């Protein structure tokens, strides 16, 4: 960090006093206060700020004596003022406390002005970012409000949600692949309605015909190249935190063009199956019968594949339309209506059906039946409701607060979207059509029904936990090969990255098991000793040996290998002696040669086997391929399945088989100590204690961290011989520590693990310092020093505040927006539902989905 550049948000400490002129005013969150810079803000700054931030020697080098109204030039300063005021970083602890209402009025004024001024200059959206949701005072949301604050009934803005990449590709997958129905005996296996998983390389793709491929030429890479697939077209930032806010994303022209290309491929496959991507001779149940056509080097070519004759794709009205000569309006309309509902999740109205029917007929007139039908039907893939889900409440009557309750298809699809990625099941569909999706009780009935039915897959629930914990990013952290090797895990090829994608699937399954019990869900996730494991996890859940332990292990291995070699040498000598004696006997007794032939062959085999064993023992004596850097974990338990992609890369495909094991005692406790989470919060070379600490501060403690200004050189020194804690000394400088004290002491206890997630006791030959501290958490019972990550996690897992912050994040995920003070009743009700039902996630979700924030919409200004 460069000491010459100061951190405005950290240095900006205003000496606010009490704004007596505002203390008696009624404050209604979300309503315009009518405050102006001249009448409210300027006098406020003059009275309470310029003593410290005046023209002469201002605190932190920041002068406010001539700060004017918000404009594009000073917007950065006002943004910092907003963050510091909202987070109650100002006034300092030794100054007179600022009353609640003036603080809220000032932050509202700043947000309104920044929004107005920056509207045509990139916009101001900080207050809408889910990572800034904690800027709303936790105590005001879950505690008593000052009497001058008057809440109004909550709602969410009218809006349209763009579908996520996961939802979109799962929706498309439904058109061409028949997924297996739910099997209660194997609940972890992939089932219809589950999200399409990423492959072992972390790619989210839609594959054509993999369930019919029975033979291919070449290895994994050739197979991957041969199989027709399309990647997820719609984009979302692969980053930490909640992603699915409705106004985060659009569909640009490039994506629309790609979707049309994908649509053409999908429609042709719906019509013709593998014949749309392969030659007729490639479809056979007897690959030997086409051996003459599979000659030559076909590796990587579509013609290297052989498909079975069994039809496994869904046969739909699109198939009916294309399988017969000519066409008529009935078949055309059936295909249009089927595709429309498959892509938008609701049946078309008459105008929509007629409109697309006209488009298809016009295309056929110009291009002929096949190409015209494909092009015309492809247009449905770009329908607004195929890419967005509207919540516009155009037909409702506003109540006295301007709110309109969703109903019918809007409400039904909102409920469906809250849990699922495929269209409503028949029960929900009939409820919508029958006018039984109109009330809060209707929503409760359907939500409780779906949550209770394991066969109704609910991938959105699992998506919440991925977004909340951020444990699914480890495979995307590009590791330096040398640094990775030093952790003790394999750095060969893609071994580590595949292990991380496997780890994500394993963590998914563990979360599902805890959700199935639905008791103290958050606490269980933080403190479980259970592990869903693959064979490679014996290394990742193992212990990185110290230099002394590694040397001792090598000595012991060599000793055992030498002893084994000695035994094998003796056995070989004995086998050779027996063979020699038998051969001598046969030579001396030529008449016995025939009767001893079988015994002679057995003796020769015994000698060959003994030589082979000795050779292996000799290699072991030299060290062999054993990994002495790691004491592997003893992971054993019953078999279990994890949800992985279908075969996509030949031998490279992930396997669903796992075991449910117990993590090593005193080394692991809950998801935050699993390699999937630890690696997701690391970087290329080392741990990332700051990121881990920030995660705990924001996701569990409900704190906020101001953004780092571009003037700050946020880099640790490059000191290969120093530990991470030693290099992080720079964050303790005065201009950094104000913020870093909220993060570093929470992240450094996780130094008990290396950046591949292995438990360790030393770093660079020095004992690892795992101490840390909880500072200014908002709950005095949480504050204090901790010995290590496990000590920290145990303390957090017992906290009421941590549970409340968890509820806040669940609210953001299912509402698609940040909470406001008007949401306090909904948040408190959701928290009570969670606690009163023994820490039930189902009760929490039901409360959220029957809240006014979920049910009601208001028009935005």
C-alpha positions in Angstrom: 0.0 0.0 0.0 1.2 3.5 -0.7 1.2 5.6 2.4 1.1 8.8 0.3 -2.4 8.0 -0.9 -5.1 8.1 1.8 -8.3 6.0 2.0 -11.1 8.6 2.0 -13.8 6.3 3.5 -11.4 5.4 6.4 -10.0 8.8 6.9 -13.4 10.5 6.6 -14.5 10.8 10.3 -17.1 13.5 10.7 -17.8 15.1 14.0 -21.5 14.9 13.8 -23.6 16.2 16.6 -27.3 15.9 17.2 -29.5 17.6 14.6 -32.1 18.8 17.0 -34.1 20.5 14.3 -34.9 17.0 12.8 -35.2 14.9 15.9 -38.9 15.4 16.3 -39.8 14.9 12.7 -41.7 11.8 11.5 -39.7 9.7 9.2 -41.3 7.4 6.7 -38.8 5.2 4.9 -39.0 5.4 1.1 -40.8 8.7 1.0 -39.3 11.9 -0.2 -38.3 14.1 2.8 -38.2 17.4 0.8 -34.7 18.1 2.3 -32.4 20.3 0.2 -28.7 21.0 0.3 -29.3 24.6 1.3 -31.9 24.0 4.0 -30.6 20.8 5.5 -27.3 19.4 4.3 -25.2 22.6 4.2 -26.2 23.8 7.7 -25.6 20.2 8.9 -22.1 20.1 7.5 -21.3 23.6 8.8 -22.6 22.9 12.3 -21.2 19.4 12.8 -18.3 18.7 10.4 -16.1 21.5 9.5 -14.6 21.7 13.0 -12.7 18.5 12.0 -12.8 18.8 8.2 -12.3 22.5 7.7 -10.1 24.4 5.4 -7.0 24.3 7.8 -5.4 20.9 8.5 -8.5 18.8 8.0 -8.8 15.3 9.4 -7.6 12.7 6.9 -6.7 15.5 4.5 -10.3 15.9 3.6 -11.9 19.3 3.7 -15.7 19.7 3.7 -15.9 23.4 4.3 -16.6 24.1 0.6 -18.3 20.8 -0.4 -21.2 21.8 -2.6 -24.3 20.0 -3.8 -23.8 16.6 -5.5 -22.4 16.8 -9.0 -20.4 14.4 -11.2 -17.1 15.8 -10.0 -17.6 15.4 -6.2 -19.8 12.3 -6.5 -16.9 10.2 -5.3 -16.7 12.1 -2.0 -20.5 12.0 -1.5 -20.5 8.2 -2.2 -17.9 7.9 0.6 -20.0 10.1 2.9 -23.0 7.9 2.3 -21.1 4.7 3.1 -19.6 6.1 6.3 -22.9 7.5 7.5 -24.9 4.4 6.6 -22.4 2.1 8.3 -22.3 4.3 11.4 -18.6 4.8 11.0 -19.4 8.5 11.8 -19.4 10.1 14.2 -16.4 8.5 16.0 -17.0 6.6 19.3 -15.7 9.5 21.3 -18.1 12.1 19.7 -21.7 12.8 20.6 -23.9 10.1 19.0 -25.9 11.0 16.0 -29.6 10.4 16.3 -31.3 7.8 14.1 -33.6 10.0 12.0 -31.1 12.6 11.0 -28.7 9.8 9.9 -31.4 8.2 7.8 -32.5 11.6 6.3 -28.9 12.4 5.3 -28.3 9.0 3.7 -31.6 9.2 1.8 -30.8 12.7 0.5 -27.3 11.5 -0.7 -28.8 8.4 -2.5 -31.5 10.5 -4.2 -29.0 13.1 -5.3 -26.4 10.6 -6.5 -29.1 8.7 -8.4 -30.3 11.9 -10.1 -26.9 13.4 -10.9 -25.4 10.2 -12.2 -28.4 9.0 -14.2 -26.8 9.8 -17.5 -23.2 9.2 -16.4 -23.1 5.5 -15.6 -25.7 5.6 -12.8 -25.5 5.2 -9.1 -26.4 1.7 -7.9 -24.3 1.2 -4.8 -27.4 1.1 -2.6 -29.0 -1.6 -4.8 -25.9 -3.9 -4.8 -26.6 -7.1 -2.6 -23.1 -6.7 -1.1 -24.3 -3.3 0.2 -27.5 -4.7 1.7 -26.0 -4.7 5.2 -25.8 -0.9 5.0 -29.3 -1.0 6.4 -29.1 -0.9 10.2 -29.5 -4.4 11.6 -30.7 -3.1 15.0 -33.5 -1.2 13.3 -34.6 -4.2 11.3 -34.7 -6.6 14.2 -35.1 -4.3 17.2 -37.5 -1.6 18.4 -37.8 1.5 16.2 -37.8 5.1 17.5 -41.3 6.4 17.8 -40.8 9.0 15.1 -40.1 6.3 12.4 -43.4 5.2 10.8 -43.3 2.2 8.5 -45.6 1.6 5.6 -46.6 -1.8 4.3 -43.9 -3.3 2.2 -43.8 -4.4 -1.4 -41.3 -4.9 -4.2 -41.1 -2.9 -7.4 -42.9 -4.0 -10.6 -40.2 -5.5 -12.7 -39.1 -8.2 -15.1 -36.5 -10.8 -14.2 -34.1 -12.1 -16.9 -33.6 -15.8 -16.5 -30.3 -17.0 -15.2 -27.9 -19.1 -17.3 -28.6 -22.1 -15.2 -32.4 -21.7 -15.6 -32.2 -21.0 -19.3 -30.1 -24.0 -20.1 -32.2 -26.3 -17.9 -35.3 -25.0 -19.7 -33.7 -25.8 -23.1 -32.5 -29.2 -21.9 -36.2 -30.1 -21.3 -36.8 -29.9 -25.0 -34.3 -32.5 -26.2 -33.4 -34.7 -23.2 -35.6 -37.0 -21.1 -34.3 -36.9 -17.6 -34.9 -39.8 -15.1 -37.8 -39.4 -12.6 -37.0 -39.1 -9.0 -35.8 -42.4 -7.3 -36.4 -42.3 -3.5 -33.8 -45.1 -3.2 -31.1 -43.0 -4.9 -32.1 -39.4 -4.0 -28.7 -38.0 -5.0 -28.8 -39.0 -8.6 -29.7 -36.4 -11.2 -33.4 -36.2 -11.7 -35.8 -34.3 -14.0 -36.1 -30.8 -12.6 -32.6 -30.6 -11.3 -30.3 -27.9 -12.8 -28.1 -29.0 -15.6 -24.8 -29.5 -13.8 -21.4 -28.2 -15.1 -19.1 -30.8 -16.5 -15.8 -31.8 -14.9 -14.2 -28.8 -16.5 -16.7 -26.4 -15.0 -18.4 -25.6 -18.2 -22.2 -25.2 -18.3 -23.3 -26.8 -21.6 -26.3 -28.4 -23.3 -25.4 -31.8 -24.9 -27.2 -33.4 -27.7 -27.8 -37.2 -27.8 -25.3 -38.3 -25.1 -27.9 -40.7 -23.7 -27.8 -42.5 -27.1 -24.0 -42.6 -27.8 -22.8 -46.2 -27.4 -19.4 -46.0 -29.1 -16.8 -43.4 -30.2 -13.4 -43.4 -31.7 -10.5 -41.9 -29.7 -10.0 -40.7 -26.2 -11.5 -38.1 -23.9 -10.5 -35.1 -25.9 -11.7 -36.6 -29.2 -15.0 -37.5 -27.6 -15.5 -34.0 -26.3 -14.8 -32.6 -29.7 -17.2 -35.0 -31.5 -20.3 -34.6 -29.3 -22.5 -31.7 -30.3 -23.0 -29.2 -27.5 -23.8 -25.6 -27.0 -22.6 -23.5 -24.0 -24.8 -21.4 -21.9 -25.6 -18.2 -23.9 -26.9 -15.9 -21.3 -24.2 -14.5 -19.1 -23.8 -13.7 -15.4 -20.9 -12.5 -13.5 -19.0 -15.4 -11.9 -18.3 -13.6 -8.7 -18.9 -13.9 -5.0 -22.3 -13.3 -3.6 -25.9 -13.1 -4.7 -26.2 -12.8 -8.5 -29.9 -13.1 -9.4 -31.2 -9.6 -9.0 -33.7 -8.8 -11.8 -32.1 -5.6 -13.0 -28.6 -7.0 -13.1 -28.7 -8.3 -16.6 -30.1 -7.7 -20.1 -30.0 -9.7 -23.3 -27.7 -8.1 -25.9 -27.7 -8.4 -29.6 -24.9 -11.0 -29.7 -26.7 -13.2 -27.2 -29.9 -12.9 -29.2 -28.1 -14.1 -32.3 -26.6 -17.0 -30.5 -30.0 -18.0 -29.1 -31.4 -18.1 -32.6 -28.6 -20.4 -33.7 -29.2 -22.7 -30.7 -32.9 -22.6 -31.3 -32.4 -24.0 -34.8 -30.3 -26.9 -33.5 -32.8 -27.7 -30.8 -35.8 -27.7 -33.1 -34.1 -29.9 -35.6 -33.1 -32.3 -32.8 -36.7 -32.3 -31.5 -37.8 -33.3 -35.0 -35.2 -35.7 -36.1 -33.1 -36.8 -33.1 -29.5 -37.8 -33.9 -30.4 -37.7 -37.6 -30.1 -33.9 -37.3 -26.4 -34.2 -36.4 -25.3 -37.6 -37.7 -25.4 -39.8 -40.8 -28.1 -42.5 -41.0 -25.5 -45.3 -40.8 -24.3 -44.0 -37.4 -27.6 -45.0 -35.8 -27.4 -48.7 -35.1 -27.4 -51.1 -32.1 -24.6 -53.1 -33.7 -21.5 -51.0 -34.2 -19.7 -53.9 -35.9 -22.1 -53.8 -38.7 -20.8 -50.4 -39.8 -17.1 -51.2 -39.3 -16.4 -50.5 -43.0 -17.7 -47.0 -42.6 -15.8 -46.2 -39.5 -12.3 -46.7 -40.9 -9.6 -44.1 -40.9 -8.8 -41.5 -38.2 -12.2 -40.1 -37.3 -11.2 -38.8 -33.9 -12.8 -35.5 -33.0 -15.3 -35.8 -35.9 -19.1 -36.1 -35.5 -18.8 -39.2 -37.7 -16.8 -41.0 -35.0 -19.9 -41.5 -32.9 -22.4 -44.4 -32.9 -25.9 -43.8 -31.6 -28.4 -46.5 -30.5 -31.7 -46.8 -32.2 -33.7 -46.3 -29.0 -35.7 -43.1 -28.9 -35.2 -41.3 -25.6 -35.8 -37.7 -26.4 -39.3 -36.3 -25.8 -41.6 -36.6 -28.8 -43.6 -33.4 -29.1 -45.9 -31.6 -31.5 -42.7 -30.3 -33.2 -41.9 -34.0 -34.0 -45.4 -34.5 -35.2 -45.2 -31.5 -37.5 -41.9 -32.4 -39.1 -42.5 -36.2 -39.4 -45.3 -35.9 -42.0 -45.4 -34.4 -45.4 -47.0 -31.0 -45.7 -48.6 -29.2 -42.9 -51.9 -27.8 -41.7 -53.0 -25.1 -39.3 -53.8 -27.5 -36.5 -50.3 -29.1 -36.5 -48.6 -25.7 -36.9 -50.6 -24.3 -34.0 -49.9 -27.3 -31.8 -46.2 -26.9 -32.4 -46.4 -23.1 -31.7 -48.4 -23.5 -28.5 -46.3 -26.3 -27.2 -43.0 -24.4 -27.8 -44.4 -21.2 -26.3 -45.5 -22.9 -23.1 -42.3 -24.9 -22.9 -40.2 -21.7 -23.1 -42.4 -19.2 -21.2 -44.0 -21.7 -18.8 -47.5 -20.4 -19.6 -49.9 -21.1 -22.5 -50.1 -18.3 -25.1 -53.1 -16.1 -25.3 -55.0 -16.0 -28.6 -53.0 -13.0 -30.0 -49.7 -14.6 -29.1 -50.7 -17.9 -30.7 -52.0 -16.2 -33.8 -49.0 -14.0 -34.1 -46.4 -16.8 -34.0 -48.6 -19.0 -36.3 -48.4 -16.2 -38.9 -44.7 -15.9 -38.5 -44.2 -19.6 -39.1 -46.5 -19.7 -42.1 -44.7 -16.7 -43.7 -41.3 -18.4 -43.2 -42.6 -21.6 -44.7 -43.9 -19.7 -47.7 -40.4 -18.2 -48.3 -38.1 -21.1 -47.3 -40.2 -24.3 -47.7 -41.6 -26.4 -44.9 -38.5 -27.7 -43.1 -36.3 -24.6 -43.1 -39.3 -22.2 -42.8 -40.8 -24.1 -39.8 -37.4 -24.1 -38.1 -36.8 -20.4 -38.6 -40.4 -19.4 -37.7 -40.5 -21.5 -34.5 -37.0 -20.2 -33.5 -38.6 -16.8 -33.0 -40.4 -18.1 -29.9 -37.0 -18.6 -28.2 -36.6 -14.8 -28.3 -40.1 -14.0 -26.9 -39.9 -11.6 -24.0 -41.4 -14.2 -21.6 -38.9 -16.9 -22.8 -36.0 -14.7 -21.5 -37.7 -12.6 -18.9 -40.3 -13.3 -16.2 -42.6 -10.3 -15.8 -44.0 -9.0 -12.5 -45.8 -5.9 -13.9 -49.3 -6.3 -12.2 -50.9 -4.4 -15.1 -54.4 -5.7 -14.4 -54.6 -5.2 -10.6 -56.1 -2.4 -8.6 -53.7 -0.6 -6.3 -54.5 -0.4 -2.6 -54.2 2.7 -0.5 -50.4 2.4 -0.5 -50.2 2.0 -4.3 -49.5 -1.7 -4.1 -51.0 -4.4 -6.4 -50.9 -8.1 -5.4 -49.8 -10.4 -8.1 -52.3 -13.1 -9.2 -52.9 -15.9 -11.6 -50.0 -16.6 -14.0 -47.7 -13.8 -12.6 -48.2 -15.1 -9.0 -48.0 -18.8 -10.0 -44.8 -18.3 -12.0 -43.3 -16.2 -9.2 -43.9 -19.1 -6.8 -42.6 -21.6 -9.4 -39.5 -19.5 -10.0 -38.8 -19.3 -6.3 -38.1 -23.0 -6.2 -37.8 -24.5 -9.7 -36.1 -24.2 -13.1 -38.7 -26.1 -15.1 -42.3 -25.2 -15.8 -45.0 -25.6 -13.1 -46.1 -29.1 -12.3 -49.7 -30.1 -13.2 -51.1 -29.3 -9.8 -49.8 -25.8 -9.8 -50.7 -25.3 -13.4 -54.3 -26.3 -12.7 -54.4 -24.1 -9.7 -53.4 -21.1 -11.8 -55.9 -21.9 -14.6 -58.7 -22.6 -12.1 -58.3 -19.2 -10.4 -56.8 -20.6 -7.3 -53.6 -18.5 -7.3 -55.1 -15.3 -6.0 -54.4 -15.1 -2.2 -51.7 -15.5 0.4 -53.3 -18.8 1.5 -53.1 -20.0 -2.1 -49.4 -19.4 -2.1 -48.9 -21.0 1.2 -50.8 -24.1 0.0 -48.6 -24.5 -3.1 -45.3 -23.7 -1.4 -45.9 -26.1 1.4 -46.9 -28.8 -1.0 -43.9 -28.4 -3.2 -41.4 -28.2 -0.3 -42.9 -31.4 1.2 -42.5 -33.4 -2.1 -39.0 -34.6 -2.7 -39.9 -35.7 -6.2 -40.5 -32.0 -7.0 -36.9 -30.8 -7.5 -36.1 -27.4 -6.0 -32.7 -26.3 -7.4 -33.3 -22.7 -6.5 -32.9 -23.6 -2.8 -29.5 -25.1 -3.5 -28.6 -22.1 -5.6 -29.2 -19.9 -2.6 -26.7 -21.8 -0.6 -24.2 -21.7 -3.4 -24.6 -17.9 -3.6 -24.5 -17.5 0.2 -21.5 -19.7 1.0 -19.6 -19.2 -2.3 -18.2 -22.7 -2.2 -18.6 -23.4 -5.9 -15.7 -21.2 -7.2 -12.7 -23.3 -6.3 -12.4 -24.9 -9.8 -12.2 -21.5 -11.3 -9.3 -20.2 -9.1 -6.3 -20.6 -11.4 -3.4 -21.9 -9.3 0.3 -21.4 -9.8 1.6 -24.9 -10.5 4.6 -24.6 -8.2 2.5 -23.1 -5.4 -0.1 -25.8 -5.8 2.5 -28.6 -5.6 3.8 -27.1 -2.4 0.4 -27.6 -0.8 0.8 -31.4 -1.1 -1.9 -32.0 -3.7 -1.4 -33.0 -7.3 -0.6 -30.3 -9.9 -0.7 -32.7 -12.8 -2.9 -31.6 -15.7 -6.4 -30.7 -14.5 -6.4 -33.0 -11.4 -6.8 -30.2 -8.9 -9.5 -28.4 -10.8 -11.5 -31.6 -11.4 -11.2 -32.3 -7.6 -12.7 -28.9 -6.9 -15.6 -29.4 -9.3 -16.1 -32.8 -7.6 -15.9 -31.0 -4.2 -18.7 -28.6 -5.3 -21.0 -31.5 -6.2 -20.1 -33.2 -2.8 -20.9 -30.0 -0.9 -24.2 -29.7 -2.8 -25.1 -33.2 -1.6 -24.1 -32.5 2.0 -26.3 -29.4 2.0 -29.2 -31.4 0.6 -28.8 -34.0 3.4 -29.0 -31.2 6.0 -32.0 -29.6 4.3 -33.7 -33.0 4.3 -33.5 -33.1 8.1 -34.5 -29.4 8.1 -33.4 -28.8 11.7 -31.1 -26.0 12.8 -30.1 -25.7 9.2 -27.6 -22.9 9.4 -26.0 -24.2 12.6 -25.7 -27.7 11.1 -24.0 -26.3 8.0 -21.5 -24.4 10.1 -20.8 -27.2 12.5 -21.4 -30.6 10.8 -18.7 -33.2 11.0 -20.0 -35.0 8.0 -18.3 -35.1 4.6 -19.5 -36.3 1.2 -16.3 -37.5 -0.2 -14.5 -38.9 -3.3 -11.3 -40.9 -3.2 -9.2 -37.7 -3.8 -10.7 -36.1 -0.7 -8.5 -38.3 1.4 -5.8 -35.9 0.4 -7.8 -32.7 0.5 -9.2 -33.5 3.9 -5.7 -34.7 5.1 -2.9 -33.0 6.9 0.0 -31.3 5.3 3.0 -32.8 7.1 5.7 -30.7 8.6 9.2 -31.1 7.3 10.1 -33.4 10.3 6.9 -35.5 9.7 7.6 -35.8 6.0 11.2 -37.0 6.7 9.9 -39.4 9.3 7.3 -40.8 6.9 10.0 -41.2 4.2 12.2 -43.1 6.6 9.4 -45.3 7.8 8.4 -46.0 4.2 11.9 -46.9 3.2 12.3 -49.1 6.3 9.1 -51.0 5.5 10.0 -51.2 1.8 13.4 -52.6 2.7 11.9 -55.2 5.0 9.4 -56.1 2.3 12.1 -56.3 -0.3 14.0 -58.6 2.0 11.0 -60.8 2.4 10.3 -60.8 -1.3 14.0 -61.6 -2.0 13.8 -64.6 0.3 10.5 -65.7 -1.4 12.0 -65.4 -4.8 15.1 -67.4 -3.8 12.8 -70.1 -2.4 10.7 -70.1 -5.5 13.8 -70.4 -7.7 15.2 -73.1 -5.5 12.0 -75.1 -5.8 12.0 -74.6 -9.6 15.7 -75.7 -9.8 15.1 -78.8 -7.8 12.1 -79.7 -9.9 14.0 -79.2 -13.1 16.9 -81.3 -11.7 14.5 -84.0 -10.8 13.0 -84.0 -14.4 16.5 -84.1 -15.9 17.4 -87.1 -13.7 14.1 -88.8 -14.4 13.3 -88.3 -18.1 10.3 -90.6 -17.8 8.7 -88.2 -15.3 8.8 -85.1 -17.7 5.2 -85.5 -18.8 3.7 -86.0 -15.4 5.6 -83.0 -14.0 4.7 -80.6 -16.8 1.8 -78.9 -14.9 3.9 -78.6 -11.7 6.8 -77.2 -13.7 4.5 -74.5 -15.2 3.2 -73.6 -11.8 6.8 -73.3 -10.4 7.7 -71.0 -13.3 4.7 -68.8 -12.7 5.6 -68.7 -9.0 9.1 -67.4 -9.9 7.7 -64.8 -12.3 5.2 -63.6 -9.6 7.9 -63.4 -7.0 10.2 -61.5 -9.4 7.3 -59.0 -10.0 6.7 -58.6 -6.3 10.4 -58.0 -5.7 10.5 -55.4 -8.4 7.6 -53.6 -6.8 9.2 -53.8 -3.4 12.5 -52.5 -4.8 10.7 -49.5 -6.3 9.0 -48.9 -2.9 12.4 -49.0 -1.3 13.5 -46.2 -3.6 10.4 -44.2 -2.5 8.0 -45.0 -5.3 5.1 -42.6 -6.1 3.9 -42.2 -2.5 2.9 -38.6 -1.5 4.9 -38.0 1.7 3.8 -34.4 2.0 0.3 -35.4 3.2 -1.0 -37.6 5.9 -4.2 -38.7 4.2 -7.5 -38.5 6.1 -9.3 -41.7 7.1 -12.6 -41.3 5.3 -15.0 -44.2 5.5 -18.7 -44.5 5.4 -21.8 -45.7 3.6 -22.1 -45.1 -0.1 -24.0 -42.1 -1.3 -24.6 -40.3 -4.6 -23.9 -36.8 -5.8 -25.6 -35.0 -8.6 -23.2 -34.7 -11.6 -23.5 -34.1 -15.3 -24.3 -36.9 -17.8 -21.4 -38.4 -19.6 -19.9 -35.6 -21.5 -16.2 -36.1 -21.8 -15.8 -39.8 -22.1 -13.4 -41.1 -19.4 -13.2 -37.5 -18.1 -16.8 -37.5 -16.8 -17.5 -37.0 -13.2 -18.8 -40.0 -11.2 -21.8 -39.7 -8.9 -20.5 -42.3 -6.4 -19.4 -40.9 -3.1 -19.3 -41.9 0.6 -20.7 -40.1 3.6 -17.8 -39.9 6.0 -16.8 -38.2 9.2 -14.2 -35.4 9.0 -11.0 -35.7 11.0 -11.8 -34.6 14.6 -10.3 -31.3 15.8 -9.3 -30.3 12.2 -12.7 -29.7 10.5 -16.0 -28.2 11.5 -18.7 -27.4 8.9 -18.6 -26.1 5.4 -16.2 -23.2 6.2 -13.5 -25.8 6.8 -14.2 -27.8 3.7 -11.7 -27.5 0.8 -14.6 -26.4 -1.5 -15.1 -23.2 0.6 -11.4 -22.7 1.5 -10.2 -22.9 -2.1 -13.0 -20.7 -3.3 -11.7 -18.0 -0.9 -8.1 -18.3 -2.0 -6.0 -16.9 -4.8 -3.4 -18.3 -7.2 -0.5 -18.4 -4.7 -1.9 -18.4 -1.2 -4.8 -18.1 1.1 -6.9 -14.9 1.0 -7.4 -14.1 4.7 -9.0 -10.7 3.8 -11.6 -12.2 1.5 -12.4 -14.9 4.1 -12.7 -12.3 6.9 -14.9 -10.1 4.7 -17.1 -13.0 4.0 -17.7 -13.7 7.7 -18.1 -10.0 8.4 -20.8 -9.5 5.7 -22.5 -13.0 5.5 -22.6 -13.9 9.2 -22.1 -10.7 11.2 -24.1 -8.4 8.9 -21.4 -5.8 8.7 -20.4 -3.7 5.8 -17.0 -2.7 4.3 -16.7 0.5 2.2 -15.2 0.2 -1.3 -11.5 0.6 -1.6 -10.8 3.8 -3.5 -8.7 3.6 -6.7 -6.1 5.7 -5.0 -5.1 2.9 -2.6 -2.5 0.4 -3.7 -4.2 -2.6 -2.2 -1.2 -5.1 -2.5 0.6 -7.1 0.0 4.5 -7.1 -0.2 6.1 -9.8 -2.3 8.1 -11.6 0.4 8.4 -15.3 -0.4 10.1 -16.1 2.9 7.4 -14.5 5.1 4.1 -16.0 6.0 0.8 -14.5 4.9 0.2 -13.1 8.4 3.6 -11.5 8.4 3.0 -9.9 4.9 -0.4 -8.6 6.1 1.3 -6.3 8.6 0.8 -3.5 6.1 -3.0 -3.6 6.6 -2.4 -2.6 10.3 -1.3 0.8 9.2 -3.6 3.5 10.6 -5.1 4.4 7.2 -6.0 0.7 6.5 -6.8 -0.7 9.9 -10.1 1.0 10.4 -11.6 -1.3 7.8 -9.1 -4.2 8.0 -9.8 -4.8 11.7 -13.3 -5.9 10.6 -11.8 -8.5 8.2 -8.3 -9.7 9.0 -8.8 -11.0 12.5 -11.8 -13.0 11.2 -9.9 -14.5 8.2 -6.5 -15.3 9.8 -7.8 -18.1 12.0 -8.3 -20.1 8.8 -4.5 -20.1 8.3 -4.8 -23.5 9.9 -5.4 -24.6 6.3 -3.2 -24.1 3.3 -4.6 -22.7 0.0 -5.6 -26.1 -1.3 -7.6 -26.7 1.9 -5.3 -29.1 3.7 -5.0 -28.9 7.5 -1.5 -27.7 8.5 0.5 -26.8 11.6 3.4 -25.0 10.0 3.9 -22.5 7.2 7.4 -22.0 5.7 8.7 -24.1 8.5 7.2 -21.8 11.2 4.3 -22.7 13.5 1.1 -21.4 12.1 -0.5 -18.6 14.1 -4.3 -19.2 14.0 -5.3 -16.6 16.5 -8.0 -14.1 15.7 -10.6 -11.8 17.1 -14.2 -10.7 16.6 -14.3 -6.9 16.9 -17.4 -4.7 17.0 -19.7 -7.4 15.7 -22.8 -5.7 16.9 -23.3 -8.5 19.5 -21.0 -8.1 22.6 -21.4 -11.9 23.3 -19.6 -12.6 20.1 -16.7 -10.1 20.5 -13.4 -11.4 21.8 -10.3 -13.4 20.9 -10.5 -16.8 19.3 -7.8 -19.5 19.1 -8.5 -20.8 15.6 -11.2 -21.2 12.9 -13.0 -24.0 14.8 -13.2 -21.8 17.9 -14.5 -18.9 15.8 -17.1 -21.1 14.0 -18.4 -22.6 17.2 -19.0 -19.1 18.6 -20.7 -17.9 15.4 -22.9 -20.9 15.2 -24.6 -20.1 18.5 -25.3 -16.5 17.7 -28.8 -15.1 17.2 -27.4 -12.2 15.2 -25.8 -14.6 12.8 -29.1 -16.4 12.2 -30.8 -13.0 11.6 -28.2 -12.0 9.1 -28.7 -15.4 7.3 -32.4 -14.5 7.1 -31.5 -11.1 5.6 -29.6 -12.9 2.8 -32.4 -15.3 2.2 -34.7 -12.3 1.9 -32.4 -10.7 -0.7 -32.2 -13.9 -2.7 -35.9 -14.7 -2.9 -37.0 -11.1 -3.2 -34.3 -10.1 -5.7 -33.6 -6.9 -3.9 -32.0 -5.4 -0.8 -34.1 -5.0 2.3 -35.4 -1.7 3.5 -36.7 -0.6 6.9 -40.2 -1.2 5.6 -39.3 -4.9 5.4 -38.6 -5.1 9.1 -41.9 -6.9 9.9 -41.4 -9.4 7.1 -37.8 -10.1 8.2 -38.8 -10.5 11.8 -41.7 -12.8 10.8 -39.3 -14.9 8.7 -36.8 -15.2 11.6 -39.6 -16.2 14.0 -40.8 -18.9 11.6 -37.2 -20.2 11.3 -36.7 -20.3 15.1 -40.1 -21.4 16.2 -39.8 -24.4 13.8 -36.5 -25.6 15.1 -34.3 -23.8 12.5 -36.4 -25.0 9.5 -35.4 -23.7 6.1 -38.8 -24.8 4.8 -40.5 -22.6 7.4 -38.2 -19.7 6.5 -38.9 -20.0 2.8 -42.7 -20.3 3.3 -42.7 -17.2 5.4 -40.7 -15.2 2.8 -42.9 -16.4 -0.1 -46.1 -15.4 1.7 -44.8 -12.0 2.8 -46.1 -8.7 1.4 -42.6 -8.1 0.0 -43.0 -11.2 -2.2 -46.7 -10.9 -3.0 -47.2 -7.2 -3.8 -45.7 -4.9 -6.5 -45.7 -1.2 -6.9 -44.9 0.9 -10.0 -41.5 2.5 -9.9 -41.1 6.2 -10.3 
